Amino acid sequence: MWRFLIFLVVVGLVAAGLVFADYKGTIEKPLAFNDTQRSFNIKKGWSSKRVGNELQKIGVIDKPHWFYLYARLSEKGVGIKSGEYNITGNPTVPELIDVFVAGQTIQYSGNIIEGSTFKQIRARLAQNTDLVQTMDGMSNDEIMSAIGLDGQHPEGMFFSDTYQFPKNTTDIDFLKRANKLLQSVLEEEWEQRQEGLPLKTPYEALVLASIVEKETAEPSERPLIAGVFMSRLRIKMRLQTDPTVIYGMGDSYDGNIRRRDLRTDTPYNTYTRGGLPPTPIAMVGREAIRAVMQPEATSALYFVARHDGSGTHQFSETIEQHNAAVRKYQLKR
């Protein structure tokens, strides 16, 4: 009996040793990927067991149970991130799982251009084939609700920047990220704003930043143009800025702004109404926001585009100087 028991123990130890050796040999052996196998997509909700089974299906590993066991024993399995991976080299199972845990996925790109409207952003995102399209047929209000901004106007609420994102990112996810970054930048710049600005809230600063963004393509002019608008707000002078009028015209704008357009009242016509328009008129970047928070001190109340190819403006302190600049740079055209 004792000999038999000893025999069973020896057999058990040998078997355990063989199993352990097989386990160690499997997870420590470099995996051989061919070019087709190197592109591997982990979908949301996949467990480490599912990942191992999928790797077996494409022929990368032949013992997925050891993949799963290592993922569980190392406690790394719960950290595997979804996305599209491009596997390089010949990693071992632990090295491959580290790649999945680090989320080293293939990144795609999309951007929000400074000065673009929400209508233009929707069109641009709809053309991005790397995003999962979910907004088709949704109204602006429905989109804002899906983002978590129920009841808010979409204009100006998404930060102008270039964004990298992994596979399976939805257009809504993209906008959520752009809004979160906008709120972060806006809060940061608001905390560092000059004292005494005629602005009550960060949102008012965002509205004015969108006007500055549309008024000039020359970055160095932004603080000065912001300074002109600050001076106008302080003395209760109307902003009288064409980009707000154009925004208020909507689809009726044909590329030309006429005298009658300046006289036609809309909530965005800063020739007929005092103060700021009710919402931003475009998307903005950090430079426009900072220009509003840190405007250049100026005695100028007027400016007009030079139209000389420089993209700059002529600034004036008096209406007489401004009218002369208009005659020089505008009427001669």
WOCOR-V663522 format. One record per residue. N is the residue number from 1. RES is the residue in one letter. BURIAL is + if it has 16 or more other ideal C-beta (glycine too) atoms within 10 Angstrom, else -. D_CENTER is the distance of its C-alpha to the mean C-alpha in Angstrom with 1 decimal. Layout:
n->N res->RES burial->BURIAL d_center->D_CENTER
n->N res->RES burial->BURIAL d_center->D_CENTER
This chain:
n->1 res->M burial->- d_center->73.8
n->2 res->W burial->- d_center->72.5
n->3 res->R burial->- d_center->72.3
n->4 res->F burial->- d_center->70.4
n->5 res->L burial->- d_center->67.9
n->6 res->I burial->- d_center->67.5
n->7 res->F burial->- d_center->67.0
n->8 res->L burial->- d_center->64.2
n->9 res->V burial->- d_center->62.5
n->10 res->V burial->- d_center->62.7
n->11 res->V burial->- d_center->61.4
n->12 res->G burial->- d_center->58.6
n->13 res->L burial->- d_center->57.7
n->14 res->V burial->- d_center->57.9
n->15 res->A burial->- d_center->55.7
n->16 res->A burial->- d_center->53.2
n->17 res->G burial->- d_center->53.3
n->18 res->L burial->- d_center->52.7
n->19 res->V burial->- d_center->49.8
n->20 res->F burial->- d_center->48.2
n->21 res->A burial->- d_center->48.9
n->22 res->D burial->- d_center->47.3
n->23 res->Y burial->+ d_center->44.2
n->24 res->K burial->- d_center->44.0
n->25 res->G burial->- d_center->44.7
n->26 res->T burial->+ d_center->42.0
n->27 res->I burial->+ d_center->39.1
n->28 res->E burial->- d_center->40.2
n->29 res->K burial->- d_center->40.7
n->30 res->P burial->- d_center->38.1
n->31 res->L burial->+ d_center->36.5
n->32 res->A burial->- d_center->37.1
n->33 res->F burial->+ d_center->34.2
n->34 res->N burial->- d_center->34.8
n->35 res->D burial->- d_center->32.2
n->36 res->T burial->- d_center->31.5
n->37 res->Q burial->- d_center->31.2
n->38 res->R burial->- d_center->28.6
n->39 res->S burial->- d_center->25.8
n->40 res->F burial->+ d_center->25.6
n->41 res->N burial->- d_center->23.3
n->42 res->I burial->+ d_center->23.3
n->43 res->K burial->- d_center->22.4
n->44 res->K burial->- d_center->21.3
n->45 res->G burial->- d_center->24.4
n->46 res->W burial->+ d_center->26.5
n->47 res->S burial->- d_center->29.0
n->48 res->S burial->+ d_center->30.3
n->49 res->K burial->+ d_center->33.4
n->50 res->R burial->- d_center->31.5
n->51 res->V burial->+ d_center->29.8
n->52 res->G burial->+ d_center->33.3
n->53 res->N burial->+ d_center->34.7
n->54 res->E burial->+ d_center->32.1
n->55 res->L burial->+ d_center->32.8
n->56 res->Q burial->- d_center->36.4
n->57 res->K burial->- d_center->35.9
n->58 res->I burial->- d_center->34.5
n->59 res->G burial->- d_center->37.3
n->60 res->V burial->+ d_center->35.6
n->61 res->I burial->+ d_center->37.6
n->62 res->D burial->- d_center->40.9
n->63 res->K burial->+ d_center->41.1
n->64 res->P burial->+ d_center->37.9
n->65 res->H burial->- d_center->39.8
n->66 res->W burial->+ d_center->39.8
n->67 res->F burial->+ d_center->36.1
n->68 res->Y burial->+ d_center->35.7
n->69 res->L burial->+ d_center->38.4
n->70 res->Y burial->+ d_center->36.8
n->71 res->A burial->+ d_center->33.3
n->72 res->R burial->- d_center->35.2
n->73 res->L burial->- d_center->37.5
n->74 res->S burial->+ d_center->34.8
n->75 res->E burial->- d_center->32.6
n->76 res->K burial->+ d_center->29.7
n->77 res->G burial->+ d_center->29.5
n->78 res->V burial->- d_center->27.6
n->79 res->G burial->- d_center->24.8
n->80 res->I burial->+ d_center->24.2
n->81 res->K burial->+ d_center->20.6
n->82 res->S burial->+ d_center->19.8
n->83 res->G burial->+ d_center->18.3
n->84 res->E burial->+ d_center->19.8
n->85 res->Y burial->+ d_center->21.8
n->86 res->N burial->- d_center->23.7
n->87 res->I burial->+ d_center->26.7
n->88 res->T burial->- d_center->28.4
n->89 res->G burial->- d_center->32.0
n->90 res->N burial->- d_center->34.3
n->91 res->P burial->- d_center->33.0
n->92 res->T burial->- d_center->35.2
n->93 res->V burial->+ d_center->34.3
n->94 res->P burial->- d_center->33.3
n->95 res->E burial->- d_center->31.2
n->96 res->L burial->+ d_center->29.5
n->97 res->I burial->+ d_center->28.7
n->98 res->D burial->- d_center->27.3
n->99 res->V burial->+ d_center->24.9
n->100 res->F burial->+ d_center->23.9
n->101 res->V burial->+ d_center->23.7
n->102 res->A burial->- d_center->21.5
n->103 res->G burial->- d_center->19.0
n->104 res->Q burial->+ d_center->19.4
n->105 res->T burial->+ d_center->17.9
n->106 res->I burial->- d_center->17.2
n->107 res->Q burial->- d_center->13.6
n->108 res->Y burial->+ d_center->12.3
n->109 res->S burial->- d_center->9.9
n->110 res->G burial->+ d_center->7.9
n->111 res->N burial->- d_center->6.9
n->112 res->I burial->+ d_center->6.9
n->113 res->I burial->- d_center->10.3
n->114 res->E burial->+ d_center->11.9
n->115 res->G burial->+ d_center->14.5
n->116 res->S burial->+ d_center->13.5
n->117 res->T burial->+ d_center->14.4
n->118 res->F burial->+ d_center->13.1
n->119 res->K burial->- d_center->15.9
n->120 res->Q burial->- d_center->14.7
n->121 res->I burial->+ d_center->11.2
n->122 res->R burial->+ d_center->13.1
n->123 res->A burial->- d_center->15.4
n->124 res->R burial->- d_center->13.0
n->125 res->L burial->+ d_center->11.2
n->126 res->A burial->- d_center->14.9
n->127 res->Q burial->- d_center->15.9
n->128 res->N burial->+ d_center->13.6
n->129 res->T burial->- d_center->16.3
n->130 res->D burial->+ d_center->14.4
n->131 res->L burial->+ d_center->12.7
n->132 res->V burial->- d_center->15.1
n->133 res->Q burial->- d_center->15.8
n->134 res->T burial->- d_center->16.7
n->135 res->M burial->+ d_center->16.2
n->136 res->D burial->- d_center->19.2
n->137 res->G burial->- d_center->21.8
n->138 res->M burial->- d_center->19.9
n->139 res->S burial->- d_center->20.2
n->140 res->N burial->- d_center->17.6
n->141 res->D burial->- d_center->19.3
n->142 res->E burial->- d_center->19.2
n->143 res->I burial->+ d_center->15.4
n->144 res->M burial->+ d_center->15.0
n->145 res->S burial->- d_center->17.6
n->146 res->A burial->+ d_center->16.0
n->147 res->I burial->+ d_center->12.8
n->148 res->G burial->- d_center->15.5
n->149 res->L burial->+ d_center->15.6
n->150 res->D burial->- d_center->19.0
n->151 res->G burial->- d_center->20.7
n->152 res->Q burial->+ d_center->18.0
n->153 res->H burial->- d_center->17.5
n->154 res->P burial->+ d_center->14.1
n->155 res->E burial->+ d_center->14.4
n->156 res->G burial->+ d_center->12.4
n->157 res->M burial->+ d_center->10.6
n->158 res->F burial->+ d_center->6.9
n->159 res->F burial->+ d_center->6.1
n->160 res->S burial->+ d_center->7.0
n->161 res->D burial->+ d_center->6.0
n->162 res->T burial->- d_center->6.5
n->163 res->Y burial->+ d_center->5.1
n->164 res->Q burial->- d_center->8.3
n->165 res->F burial->+ d_center->9.3
n->166 res->P burial->+ d_center->12.9
n->167 res->K burial->+ d_center->15.3
n->168 res->N burial->+ d_center->15.6
n->169 res->T burial->+ d_center->11.9
n->170 res->T burial->+ d_center->12.1
n->171 res->D burial->+ d_center->10.4
n->172 res->I burial->+ d_center->10.7
n->173 res->D burial->+ d_center->9.2
n->174 res->F burial->+ d_center->5.9
n->175 res->L burial->+ d_center->6.2
n->176 res->K burial->+ d_center->7.6
n->177 res->R burial->+ d_center->5.1
n->178 res->A burial->+ d_center->3.2
n->179 res->N burial->+ d_center->7.0
n->180 res->K burial->- d_center->8.1
n->181 res->L burial->+ d_center->6.8
n->182 res->L burial->+ d_center->8.4
n->183 res->Q burial->- d_center->11.4
n->184 res->S burial->- d_center->11.8
n->185 res->V burial->+ d_center->12.0
n->186 res->L burial->+ d_center->14.0
n->187 res->E burial->- d_center->16.4
n->188 res->E burial->- d_center->16.9
n->189 res->E burial->+ d_center->17.8
n->190 res->W burial->+ d_center->19.9
n->191 res->E burial->- d_center->21.9
n->192 res->Q burial->- d_center->22.8
n->193 res->R burial->+ d_center->23.7
n->194 res->Q burial->- d_center->27.1
n->195 res->E burial->- d_center->29.8
n->196 res->G burial->- d_center->31.2
n->197 res->L burial->+ d_center->28.4
n->198 res->P burial->+ d_center->29.2
n->199 res->L burial->+ d_center->26.0
n->200 res->K burial->- d_center->26.3
n->201 res->T burial->- d_center->22.8
n->202 res->P burial->+ d_center->19.3
n->203 res->Y burial->+ d_center->18.5
n->204 res->E burial->+ d_center->21.3
n->205 res->A burial->+ d_center->19.8
n->206 res->L burial->+ d_center->16.6
n->207 res->V burial->+ d_center->18.9
n->208 res->L burial->+ d_center->20.8
n->209 res->A burial->+ d_center->17.9
n->210 res->S burial->+ d_center->16.9
n->211 res->I burial->+ d_center->20.5
n->212 res->V burial->+ d_center->20.7
n->213 res->E burial->+ d_center->17.7
n->214 res->K burial->+ d_center->19.7
n->215 res->E burial->+ d_center->23.0
n->216 res->T burial->+ d_center->22.7
n->217 res->A burial->- d_center->21.2
n->218 res->E burial->- d_center->23.0
n->219 res->P burial->- d_center->21.0
n->220 res->S burial->- d_center->24.3
n->221 res->E burial->+ d_center->25.3
n->222 res->R burial->+ d_center->22.5
n->223 res->P burial->+ d_center->24.4
n->224 res->L burial->+ d_center->27.6
n->225 res->I burial->+ d_center->26.4
n->226 res->A burial->+ d_center->24.9
n->227 res->G burial->+ d_center->28.3
n->228 res->V burial->+ d_center->30.1
n->229 res->F burial->+ d_center->28.2
n->230 res->M burial->+ d_center->28.9
n->231 res->S burial->+ d_center->32.5
n->232 res->R burial->+ d_center->32.7
n->233 res->L burial->+ d_center->31.2
n->234 res->R burial->- d_center->33.8
n->235 res->I burial->- d_center->36.7
n->236 res->K burial->- d_center->35.5
n->237 res->M burial->- d_center->35.3
n->238 res->R burial->- d_center->33.2
n->239 res->L burial->+ d_center->30.0
n->240 res->Q burial->+ d_center->31.2
n->241 res->T burial->+ d_center->28.1
n->242 res->D burial->+ d_center->27.9
n->243 res->P burial->+ d_center->24.1
n->244 res->T burial->+ d_center->24.5
n->245 res->V burial->+ d_center->27.5
n->246 res->I burial->+ d_center->25.9
n->247 res->Y burial->+ d_center->23.0
n->248 res->G burial->+ d_center->25.9
n->249 res->M burial->+ d_center->27.7
n->250 res->G burial->- d_center->25.1
n->251 res->D burial->- d_center->26.3
n->252 res->S burial->- d_center->29.6
n->253 res->Y burial->- d_center->28.3
n->254 res->D burial->- d_center->29.8
n->255 res->G burial->- d_center->28.9
n->256 res->N burial->- d_center->31.7
n->257 res->I burial->- d_center->32.0
n->258 res->R burial->- d_center->35.6
n->259 res->R burial->- d_center->37.8
n->260 res->R burial->- d_center->37.9
n->261 res->D burial->+ d_center->34.2
n->262 res->L burial->- d_center->34.2
n->263 res->R burial->- d_center->36.9
n->264 res->T burial->- d_center->35.4
n->265 res->D burial->- d_center->34.0
n->266 res->T burial->+ d_center->30.6
n->267 res->P burial->- d_center->28.5
n->268 res->Y burial->+ d_center->26.4
n->269 res->N burial->+ d_center->29.5
n->270 res->T burial->+ d_center->29.8
n->271 res->Y burial->+ d_center->33.2
n->272 res->T burial->+ d_center->34.7
n->273 res->R burial->+ d_center->32.9
n->274 res->G burial->- d_center->32.6
n->275 res->G burial->- d_center->29.7
n->276 res->L burial->+ d_center->26.0
n->277 res->P burial->+ d_center->24.8
n->278 res->P burial->- d_center->23.7
n->279 res->T burial->+ d_center->19.9
n->280 res->P burial->+ d_center->17.5
n->281 res->I burial->+ d_center->18.1
n->282 res->A burial->+ d_center->14.8
n->283 res->M burial->+ d_center->11.3
n->284 res->V burial->+ d_center->11.7
n->285 res->G burial->+ d_center->10.9
n->286 res->R burial->+ d_center->12.7
n->287 res->E burial->+ d_center->15.9
n->288 res->A burial->+ d_center->16.6
n->289 res->I burial->+ d_center->16.1
n->290 res->R burial->+ d_center->18.3
n->291 res->A burial->+ d_center->20.8
n->292 res->V burial->+ d_center->21.3
n->293 res->M burial->+ d_center->21.8
n->294 res->Q burial->+ d_center->24.0
n->295 res->P burial->+ d_center->25.8
n->296 res->E burial->+ d_center->28.6
n->297 res->A burial->- d_center->32.0
n->298 res->T burial->+ d_center->33.8
n->299 res->S burial->- d_center->36.8
n->300 res->A burial->+ d_center->35.4
n->301 res->L burial->+ d_center->34.8
n->302 res->Y burial->+ d_center->34.3
n->303 res->F burial->+ d_center->32.5
n->304 res->V burial->+ d_center->32.8
n->305 res->A burial->+ d_center->31.1
n->306 res->R burial->- d_center->33.6
n->307 res->H burial->- d_center->32.8
n->308 res->D burial->- d_center->34.3
n->309 res->G burial->- d_center->31.5
n->310 res->S burial->- d_center->30.2
n->311 res->G burial->- d_center->27.5
n->312 res->T burial->+ d_center->28.9
n->313 res->H burial->+ d_center->30.8
n->314 res->Q burial->+ d_center->34.2
n->315 res->F burial->+ d_center->34.4
n->316 res->S burial->+ d_center->37.5
n->317 res->E burial->- d_center->39.0
n->318 res->T burial->- d_center->41.4
n->319 res->I burial->- d_center->41.5
n->320 res->E burial->- d_center->44.3
n->321 res->Q burial->- d_center->42.3
n->322 res->H burial->+ d_center->39.3
n->323 res->N burial->- d_center->41.6
n->324 res->A burial->- d_center->43.1
n->325 res->A burial->+ d_center->39.6
n->326 res->V burial->+ d_center->38.8
n->327 res->R burial->- d_center->42.1
n->328 res->K burial->- d_center->41.5
n->329 res->Y burial->+ d_center->37.9
n->330 res->Q burial->- d_center->37.5
n->331 res->L burial->- d_center->41.0
n->332 res->K burial->- d_center->42.2
n->333 res->R burial->- d_center->39.4
